[in-house]
């Protein structure tokens, strides 16, 4: 099988949740990983929050051009009742993303060449990552099946409560919860 780690990292608290998928790295999987972070860590840490900010790469399952990423985030904003603001790093600048330097680099060092022979090994090695500066990582296995290639229609896109920001609206935008009226 394959193990697909999707990390959510709280820069302020130096805490992370890594969701390890087993099927496909899709937008639905990426948003489910954020949902799991919120459920397990975020809402307890930030009970008074009025919005979420996500800093994301510009490609992959959370790419700024992916319609399914935006649709799934809209569903999450609706579920949580919170606006979700996304700021994408410009293409080719993922090296600036704190998650690479402050989370995944330490996960890689923790592996120390140990063969990844089972999902439990992967989850245990990721979840056992700690640093002297205080990083703590929680890892969990996600066995749901995520189907790649979901098509999102232009009508579905028009129905999103998506507002682009004045500075690079294709990279910076907010999805506000939809209300039942």
C-alpha positions in Angstrom: 0.0 0.0 0.0 0.9 3.6 0.0 0.9 6.1 2.9 0.0 9.7 2.1 0.9 12.1 5.0 -1.1 15.4 5.1 0.1 17.7 7.9 -1.7 20.5 9.6 0.7 22.6 11.6 -0.1 25.3 14.2 2.9 27.7 14.0 1.9 29.5 17.2 1.6 26.4 19.4 4.2 24.2 17.6 1.7 21.4 17.4 0.7 19.3 14.4 -1.7 16.6 13.3 -0.6 14.4 10.4 -3.4 12.5 8.7 -2.0 9.4 6.9 -4.2 8.5 4.0 -4.1 5.2 2.2 -5.8 5.8 -1.2 -5.3 9.2 -3.0 -4.1 12.7 -2.2 -7.3 14.5 -3.2 -8.8 17.9 -2.2 -11.4 15.9 -0.2 -8.5 14.2 1.7 -6.7 17.5 2.3 -9.9 19.1 3.7 -10.6 16.1 5.8 -7.1 16.4 7.3 -7.9 20.0 8.3 -11.3 18.9 9.7 -9.5 16.3 11.8 -7.0 18.9 13.1 -9.9 21.2 14.1 -11.8 18.4 15.8 -8.8 17.0 17.7 -6.7 20.0 18.4 -7.9 23.3 17.0 -11.3 23.9 18.7 -9.9 23.1 22.1 -6.9 25.3 21.6 -8.9 28.2 20.1 -12.4 27.9 21.6 -13.2 31.6 20.9 -12.0 31.7 17.3 -14.1 33.5 14.8 -12.2 32.4 11.6 -9.5 30.0 10.4 -6.4 30.9 8.4 -4.8 28.3 6.2 -1.4 28.9 4.6 -1.1 26.4 1.7 1.2 25.5 -1.2 -0.1 26.5 -4.6 -0.1 23.0 -6.0 -1.1 19.5 -5.1 -4.4 18.6 -3.4 -4.8 22.1 -2.0 -3.8 24.0 -5.1 -5.1 27.5 -5.6 -6.6 26.5 -9.0 -8.4 23.3 -7.7 -12.2 23.8 -7.8 -12.7 20.7 -5.6 -10.4 22.2 -2.9 -12.6 25.3 -2.8 -15.8 23.3 -2.8 -14.6 21.0 0.0 -13.4 24.0 2.0 -16.9 25.6 1.5 -18.4 22.5 3.0 -16.0 22.7 6.0 -16.8 26.4 6.5 -20.5 25.6 6.5 -20.0 22.7 9.0 -17.9 24.8 11.4 -19.8 28.0 10.9 -16.5 29.8 10.5 -15.1 31.8 7.6 -11.9 30.1 6.2 -9.3 32.4 4.7 -6.7 30.8 2.5 -3.3 32.3 1.6 -1.4 30.3 -1.0 2.3 30.5 -1.3 3.2 31.6 -4.8 4.1 28.7 -7.2 7.6 27.5 -6.7 8.0 28.9 -3.2 6.9 26.0 -1.1 10.3 26.2 0.6 9.0 29.2 2.5 6.2 27.1 4.0 6.8 26.6 7.7 5.4 23.1 7.6 8.4 21.9 5.6 11.0 23.3 8.0 9.2 23.0 11.3 7.3 19.8 10.8 8.2 17.5 8.0 12.0 17.9 8.3 11.8 16.6 11.9 9.5 13.8 10.9 12.1 12.7 8.3 14.9 12.8 10.9 12.8 10.8 13.3 12.4 8.0 10.7 16.2 7.6 10.6 16.0 5.1 7.7 13.6 2.8 9.4 11.8 0.7 6.9 8.1 1.7 6.6 6.7 -1.8 6.6 3.2 -1.1 7.8 0.7 1.7 8.3 1.1 1.4 12.0 4.9 1.9 11.7 4.3 5.1 9.6 1.8 6.5 12.1 4.0 5.6 15.1 7.1 7.2 13.6 5.2 10.4 12.7 3.4 10.5 16.0 6.6 10.0 17.9 8.2 13.1 16.5 9.2 15.6 19.2 11.8 18.4 19.3 13.7 20.2 22.1 12.0 23.4 21.1 8.6 21.8 21.9 7.2 20.4 18.7 4.6 17.7 19.3 3.0 15.7 16.6 -0.1 13.6 16.6 -0.6 11.1 13.8 -3.6 9.1 12.7 -4.5 6.7 10.0 -7.3 7.6 7.5 -8.6 4.5 5.8 -11.4 6.3 3.9 -11.4 5.9 0.2 -10.9 9.2 -1.7 -11.8 9.2 -5.3 -9.6 11.3 -7.6 -10.8 13.4 -10.4 -14.0 14.9 -9.0 -15.4 17.4 -11.4 -16.9 20.6 -10.0 -19.3 22.5 -12.3 -19.3 26.2 -13.0 -22.7 26.4 -11.3 -21.2 24.9 -8.1 -18.4 27.4 -8.3 -20.8 30.3 -8.6 -22.7 29.1 -5.5 -19.6 29.3 -3.3 -19.4 32.1 -0.8 -15.9 32.9 -2.1 -14.4 36.4 -2.0 -11.0 37.0 -3.4 -8.8 39.5 -1.6 -7.5 42.7 -3.2 -3.9 41.4 -3.3 -3.6 38.4 -5.6 -7.2 37.1 -5.3 -6.3 33.9 -7.0 -3.9 33.1 -4.1 -5.8 34.8 -1.2 -9.5 34.4 -0.6 -12.1 33.7 2.1 -14.9 31.2 2.0 -17.8 32.3 4.3 -20.3 29.9 5.7 -23.5 29.6 3.7 -26.7 30.0 5.7 -30.0 28.2 5.0 -32.4 31.0 4.0 
